Amino acid sequence: MTDPIRDIHLGPPADCARPRLFPSLREGSTLDPRTFPTPEKCPSLTPPQEILFLAGEEPGLAETLARLALAAGHHPTLILPRERPLPQGVACLVADRDQGDFPRLVHPLLRRDDHTPRFSLTVDCAGTCPRHARQDLEVLALPGTHLAFLSQDLVYLPQERDFPTRQQETPCCDDKTPRWGMLREAELQFLQSPACPDGPHWTILRLSLLLGLEGALDDFPPFHRREKALREGEPIPLPSGGHWLVQPLAVADLSRILLSLPLAHEARNVVLDCAGPQRLEFRQLCQMAARLWGQEARFQEIPLEEALAGHPECAPYLCHRLYPLPWPYAGLPAPRLTPLEALKELP
């Protein structure tokens, strides 16, 4: 049996070289301010801003993003399906998006007394299907409010990926693909919606492996409490020994990207592939975490066929998940936290 993990070439060094902004100055030359390049315009929000997060059944990402927004000087509000503890200073509304009274409950929250939109940014952290996307467009996406839909890079067909993956050249799952086909159909609700110059404006963010949340390393097949095992020095099972290249994104970097969206014209009605600044094997990521916790990582290798038996939805995890470097989206803050820095933020 051949090794399913290919040796790959990540591209020539020139692909990752940053352009030079200034020519070299000759000795004795003078600087003429009239010849300076125009400073790059990066969007920045002037706090405080009202930001709405739509949370899922389990606590985690929405609460963390709300806490980071609060720390940045904004006023976050969470929509929760049921009551649960929240970070201090975060407002909430209890409304289950899967119940028929959801529009009635959230409608008063979305507008001020003068009927203007309350929120400059709305972030759907829990959309999984076309119905959720239509709900975002029909209920939450008001003119004057930028809506961010958090998808995942697992919608890409794993057998069609190149290295790095380029969005325009890589097909996505269809409705026959378990789980990820539904998420792709949710994306299409946005991509096929009519564009309007006055909005509402939206951005789909396809997240790669996200670090900085409790259980972040558990999100890799076979799904179990991998972080707990690493902290206790227990062996962990990994398909093909975990030799899959990943490009983790820190949740703090995700927060910075989200907060920049309302004033970033280039982020309107597009899909962004969101990955971090460093590539490494998932196995190396586990070893790094174990060392932080004073342990030595031990692995139990699982054959790829065994990992996929009866679980075709796991295939998008078991491939190299790489994206162009440097960060290709001008005007949006580039992710800067390394996997090690992100792991240090784990609870």
Backbone torsions as a table, in degrees:
resi	resn	phi	psi	omega
1	MET	NA	132.2	179.8
2	THR	-82.0	155.9	178.6
3	ASP	-70.3	125.1	-177.0
4	PRO	-72.5	-10.0	-176.9
5	ILE	-98.9	117.7	-174.8
6	ARG	-83.3	149.0	165.2
7	ASP	-71.8	135.1	-175.8
8	ILE	-131.5	157.8	177.1
9	HIS	-109.7	122.9	-173.7
10	LEU	-84.5	5.8	177.8
11	GLY	105.5	156.1	-179.7
12	PRO	-66.8	156.6	180.0
13	PRO	-54.7	-29.3	-179.0
14	ALA	-62.2	-27.0	179.6
15	ASP	-63.2	-28.5	-176.0
16	CYS	-104.6	1.9	-177.5
17	ALA	-74.7	137.9	177.0
18	ARG	-84.4	138.0	180.0
19	PRO	-65.0	145.2	176.9
20	ARG	-79.7	133.5	-177.5
21	LEU	-89.2	-27.3	-176.8
22	PHE	-128.1	142.4	169.0
23	PRO	-72.2	161.1	177.2
24	SER	-65.3	140.0	178.9
25	LEU	-87.5	132.7	175.6
26	ARG	-77.4	151.4	-179.6
27	GLU	-60.6	132.0	179.0
28	GLY	87.4	-5.6	179.7
29	SER	-75.2	157.1	-179.6
30	THR	-111.7	157.3	178.5
31	LEU	-95.7	124.4	176.3
32	ASP	-104.7	113.5	-177.6
33	PRO	-55.8	-25.0	-178.9
34	ARG	-70.0	-17.7	-179.2
35	THR	-96.7	-0.1	179.9
36	PHE	-65.4	143.3	174.9
37	PRO	-68.1	152.6	177.8
38	THR	-65.3	128.9	179.7
39	PRO	-58.0	140.6	178.2
40	GLU	-64.4	133.2	179.5
41	LYS	-90.6	110.1	178.1
42	CYS	-107.2	133.1	-178.6
43	PRO	-65.9	142.8	175.5
44	SER	-144.7	135.6	177.6
45	LEU	-92.6	136.5	176.3
46	THR	-90.0	111.1	-179.2
47	PRO	-67.6	155.1	2.4
48	PRO	-90.5	149.2	174.3
49	GLN	-122.0	149.4	175.0
50	GLU	-89.6	123.2	-176.6
51	ILE	-129.4	134.5	-178.0
52	LEU	-111.6	132.6	177.3
53	PHE	-119.3	129.8	176.6
54	LEU	-99.1	114.4	-173.2
55	ALA	-97.1	162.1	178.8
56	GLY	-98.7	-166.8	-177.4
57	GLU	-65.6	-37.3	-177.3
58	GLU	-101.9	139.1	177.4
59	PRO	-68.3	153.7	178.2
60	GLY	157.7	-98.3	-169.5
61	LEU	-62.5	-49.6	-176.6
62	ALA	-60.6	-42.5	179.9
63	GLU	-64.7	-40.2	179.9
64	THR	-66.1	-44.1	178.4
65	LEU	-63.6	-38.0	177.6
66	ALA	-64.2	-41.8	178.9
67	ARG	-63.3	-40.8	179.2
68	LEU	-67.8	-38.0	177.2
69	ALA	-64.7	-40.0	178.1
70	LEU	-62.3	-43.1	179.9
71	ALA	-64.7	-26.6	179.4
72	ALA	-85.3	2.2	175.4
73	GLY	98.2	9.9	-178.8
74	HIS	-96.1	173.3	179.1
75	HIS	-113.5	95.0	-177.9
76	PRO	-87.2	146.8	172.9
77	THR	-130.1	137.9	178.7
78	LEU	-109.4	138.6	166.2
79	ILE	-101.7	118.7	-175.6
80	LEU	-114.9	145.9	175.8
81	PRO	-71.4	-22.6	177.2
82	ARG	-159.1	162.2	-176.2
83	GLU	-66.2	141.3	173.7
84	ARG	-162.6	164.5	-177.4
85	PRO	-60.8	144.7	-178.9
86	LEU	-129.0	156.3	172.4
87	PRO	-59.5	142.7	-179.5
88	GLN	-60.8	133.4	179.9
89	GLY	95.4	-3.9	-179.9
90	VAL	-99.2	124.4	177.1
91	ALA	-81.6	162.3	-179.6
92	CYS	-150.7	158.4	170.1
93	LEU	-130.6	129.8	177.5
94	VAL	-90.9	113.3	179.5
95	ALA	-157.5	124.5	-178.0
96	ASP	-88.4	116.7	-176.6
97	ARG	-64.4	-18.1	-179.4
98	ASP	-91.8	7.5	176.5
99	GLN	-108.2	152.2	-174.5
100	GLY	-65.8	-22.3	-178.2
101	ASP	-87.8	6.6	-177.3
102	PHE	-57.2	-50.8	-179.4
103	PRO	-58.3	-40.7	-179.0
104	ARG	-64.3	-38.4	-177.4
105	LEU	-72.1	-38.1	-174.4
106	VAL	-88.1	-19.8	-174.8
107	HIS	-54.9	-46.5	179.9
108	PRO	-64.8	-24.4	-177.7
109	LEU	-74.2	-28.0	-167.9
110	LEU	-79.6	-19.9	-175.8
111	ARG	-125.0	151.2	174.4
112	ARG	-81.0	178.8	179.8
113	ASP	-62.1	-27.5	178.9
114	ASP	-90.1	11.5	175.8
115	HIS	73.2	6.7	173.7
116	THR	-79.8	154.1	179.8
117	PRO	-60.4	137.2	179.5
118	ARG	-78.3	-36.7	-169.4
119	PHE	-107.0	133.4	173.6
120	SER	-80.0	-24.8	-178.0
121	LEU	-142.6	132.4	172.5
122	THR	-121.2	130.3	-176.2
123	VAL	-120.2	116.9	175.5
124	ASP	-89.2	104.7	-179.0
125	CYS	-91.6	1.2	-169.8
126	ALA	-138.0	17.3	179.0
127	GLY	-75.1	129.9	-176.9
128	THR	-130.0	-8.5	-171.3
129	CYS	-150.1	166.6	-179.0
130	PRO	-57.8	-35.1	-179.5
131	ARG	-62.2	-40.0	177.5
132	HIS	-64.0	-40.8	179.8
133	ALA	-65.3	-42.5	177.7
134	ARG	-62.8	-37.0	176.9
135	GLN	-62.2	-42.0	176.8
136	ASP	-59.2	-46.9	-175.9
137	LEU	-70.7	-36.3	-173.4
138	GLU	-90.7	-26.0	-174.4
139	VAL	-111.8	-46.1	-169.5
140	LEU	-96.5	-27.5	-173.0
141	ALA	-85.8	95.3	178.6
142	LEU	-98.5	150.2	170.2
143	PRO	-55.9	131.6	-176.4
144	GLY	96.2	-8.3	176.0
145	THR	-116.8	127.1	176.3
146	HIS	-88.3	128.5	-178.4
147	LEU	-107.3	128.3	177.0
148	ALA	-110.4	126.1	178.5
149	PHE	-108.4	118.2	-177.4
150	LEU	-88.2	106.1	175.7
151	SER	-100.7	-164.9	178.3
152	GLN	-138.2	153.4	179.2
153	ASP	-72.6	-1.5	178.2
154	LEU	-72.7	-4.5	175.6
155	VAL	-75.1	-14.1	177.8
156	TYR	-73.4	141.2	174.8
157	LEU	-67.0	119.3	-174.0
158	PRO	-63.3	-36.8	-177.1
159	GLN	-74.6	-9.1	-179.1
160	GLU	-106.3	1.0	-178.2
161	ARG	-69.8	145.2	167.3
162	ASP	-111.2	178.5	-174.0
163	PHE	-129.8	109.3	0.2
164	PRO	-76.4	162.9	177.6
165	THR	-73.6	129.0	177.0
166	ARG	-115.3	125.3	-169.5
167	GLN	-54.9	-45.8	-174.8
168	GLN	-69.4	-16.5	-174.2
169	GLU	-110.5	-0.1	-173.4
170	THR	-118.6	118.7	179.0
171	PRO	-70.7	157.3	179.7
172	CYS	-106.5	170.0	177.7
173	CYS	-62.5	155.8	173.4
174	ASP	-109.3	-175.3	-174.2
175	ASP	-70.2	-4.2	176.5
176	LYS	-88.8	-8.9	-179.0
177	THR	-86.4	121.9	-178.3
178	PRO	-55.9	136.3	174.2
179	ARG	65.8	-57.9	-173.5
180	TRP	-75.1	-25.0	173.2
181	GLY	-63.8	-36.9	177.3
182	MET	-66.2	-39.8	178.6
183	LEU	-66.9	-38.2	176.3
184	ARG	-64.1	-39.6	176.8
185	GLU	-63.0	-34.7	175.5
186	ALA	-63.6	-42.8	176.5
187	GLU	-57.9	-41.0	-176.6
188	LEU	-64.7	-26.3	176.3
189	GLN	-60.4	-37.0	176.3
190	PHE	-75.8	-47.9	-174.0
191	LEU	-64.5	-26.9	-179.3
192	GLN	-99.4	3.4	179.4
193	SER	-78.7	147.1	-179.3
194	PRO	-65.9	137.8	178.7
195	ALA	-84.3	142.6	179.6
196	CYS	-131.3	128.5	-177.7
197	PRO	-56.6	-32.6	-178.4
198	ASP	-89.2	4.9	179.9
199	GLY	93.2	-176.2	7.2
200	PRO	-71.7	151.8	179.1
201	HIS	-105.2	147.5	-177.1
202	TRP	-140.6	160.8	173.0
203	THR	-139.8	132.3	170.7
204	ILE	-95.4	125.6	176.1
205	LEU	-110.3	114.3	175.5
206	ARG	-87.9	106.4	-175.4
207	LEU	-85.8	136.7	169.0
208	SER	-86.6	-166.8	-179.5
209	LEU	-53.0	122.9	-172.5
210	LEU	-103.0	126.7	179.9
211	LEU	-113.4	150.6	179.0
212	GLY	115.3	1.8	177.2
213	LEU	-115.3	152.1	174.5
214	GLU	-61.4	132.0	-180.0
215	GLY	81.2	14.6	-176.3
216	ALA	-59.7	-38.3	-178.7
217	LEU	-78.8	-7.5	177.8
218	ASP	-77.6	-15.6	-175.6
219	ASP	-85.4	63.9	178.5
220	PHE	-162.3	132.3	-175.8
221	PRO	-68.0	149.2	-8.5
222	PRO	-73.5	138.0	-170.4
223	PHE	-78.9	115.5	176.1
224	HIS	-157.6	-176.2	-175.4
225	ARG	-79.4	73.9	-176.0
226	ARG	-67.3	-40.5	-179.2
227	GLU	-62.9	-41.4	178.5
228	LYS	-61.0	-42.9	180.0
229	ALA	-64.9	-40.7	179.7
230	LEU	-65.7	-39.5	179.3
231	ARG	-64.6	-29.5	-176.7
232	GLU	-99.4	3.9	177.1
233	GLY	74.5	19.8	-180.0
234	GLU	-87.2	151.0	178.0
235	PRO	-68.2	145.6	179.3
236	ILE	-120.8	138.7	177.2
237	PRO	-78.8	136.7	178.2
238	LEU	-138.7	127.2	175.7
239	PRO	-61.3	131.8	-178.5
240	SER	52.7	30.2	177.2
241	GLY	71.9	9.2	179.1
242	GLY	76.6	20.2	-178.6
243	HIS	-84.9	50.0	177.7
244	TRP	-112.1	128.8	-178.8
245	LEU	-77.4	133.5	178.5
246	VAL	-129.9	166.3	-178.4
247	GLN	-136.0	74.1	-168.9
248	PRO	-62.5	146.2	177.5
249	LEU	-111.5	129.7	176.9
250	ALA	-77.7	138.7	-179.2
251	VAL	-62.7	-28.7	176.5
252	ALA	-66.0	-36.8	175.6
253	ASP	-69.1	-38.7	175.8
254	LEU	-58.7	-41.9	179.2
255	SER	-60.6	-43.6	179.7
256	ARG	-62.6	-39.7	178.5
257	ILE	-64.7	-46.0	-178.3
258	LEU	-60.7	-44.5	-176.5
259	LEU	-66.4	-19.0	-179.9
260	SER	-88.5	-11.2	-171.1
261	LEU	-63.3	-44.0	-173.4
262	PRO	-56.9	-29.6	-178.4
263	LEU	-105.0	7.4	-179.2
264	ALA	-99.9	100.2	-176.7
265	HIS	-63.0	-32.4	-178.8
266	GLU	-71.8	-9.7	179.3
267	ALA	-95.8	5.0	-177.1
268	ARG	-81.2	125.1	173.1
269	ASN	57.8	45.8	178.3
270	VAL	-136.6	169.7	175.4
271	VAL	-108.6	130.5	177.6
272	LEU	-112.8	130.0	171.5
273	ASP	-86.9	115.1	-172.8
274	CYS	-108.2	106.8	177.2
275	ALA	-135.2	164.9	-174.3
276	GLY	-84.6	-173.9	-173.0
277	PRO	-89.8	-0.7	-174.4
278	GLN	-138.7	140.9	179.0
279	ARG	-106.9	140.4	176.3
280	LEU	-162.1	166.5	176.9
281	GLU	-74.1	149.7	175.1
282	PHE	-60.1	-34.3	177.3
283	ARG	-59.9	-44.2	178.8
284	GLN	-63.4	-36.5	178.5
285	LEU	-61.6	-42.9	178.0
286	CYS	-65.9	-39.9	177.8
287	GLN	-63.2	-40.4	179.0
288	MET	-62.3	-44.0	179.9
289	ALA	-65.0	-43.2	-179.3
290	ALA	-60.5	-41.5	179.1
291	ARG	-63.6	-38.4	177.4
292	LEU	-60.5	-32.2	-177.1
293	TRP	-96.8	13.9	174.9
294	GLY	73.2	26.9	-178.7
295	GLN	-125.8	170.0	172.3
296	GLU	-112.9	123.5	-177.0
297	ALA	-67.6	135.3	175.2
298	ARG	-124.7	138.4	-172.1
299	PHE	-122.7	146.4	172.0
300	GLN	-116.4	110.0	-175.1
301	GLU	-76.5	133.0	178.4
302	ILE	-112.7	129.8	175.8
303	PRO	-58.8	145.7	-176.8
304	LEU	-59.1	-42.3	-179.0
305	GLU	-60.0	-37.8	179.4
306	GLU	-68.4	-38.5	-179.6
307	ALA	-67.0	-31.4	-177.2
308	LEU	-92.9	-11.5	-177.2
309	ALA	-59.7	114.6	179.6
310	GLY	76.3	2.7	-177.6
311	HIS	-134.4	65.9	179.7
312	PRO	-63.5	-22.3	178.8
313	GLU	-67.2	-12.7	179.1
314	CYS	-83.1	-14.5	-175.7
315	ALA	-57.0	-41.1	-179.4
316	PRO	-63.6	-20.4	175.0
317	TYR	-75.6	-33.8	-167.9
318	LEU	-95.2	61.5	174.6
319	CYS	-157.7	167.8	177.9
320	HIS	-74.1	128.5	-177.2
321	ARG	-114.2	84.7	-172.8
322	LEU	-122.3	148.8	-176.3
323	TYR	-137.2	158.7	-175.1
324	PRO	-58.9	142.9	171.3
325	LEU	-125.4	143.3	-1.4
326	PRO	-71.9	174.9	179.5
327	TRP	-49.6	123.2	-170.7
328	PRO	-89.1	-2.4	-172.4
329	TYR	-100.8	94.3	180.0
330	ALA	-63.7	140.6	179.4
331	GLY	91.2	-10.6	174.7
332	LEU	-113.1	142.1	-176.1
333	PRO	-64.2	129.0	179.9
334	ALA	-73.7	137.3	173.8
335	PRO	-57.7	137.9	-174.8
336	ARG	-129.0	-13.8	-176.3
337	LEU	-83.7	128.9	178.5
338	THR	-75.2	163.9	175.8
339	PRO	-55.4	-38.9	179.6
340	LEU	-62.9	-44.4	179.0
341	GLU	-64.1	-38.3	179.3
342	ALA	-68.3	-39.8	179.0
343	LEU	-62.8	-33.7	179.3
344	LYS	-64.8	-18.2	178.9
345	GLU	-88.6	-4.3	179.6
346	LEU	-63.5	140.0	179.9
347	PRO	-58.6	NA	NA
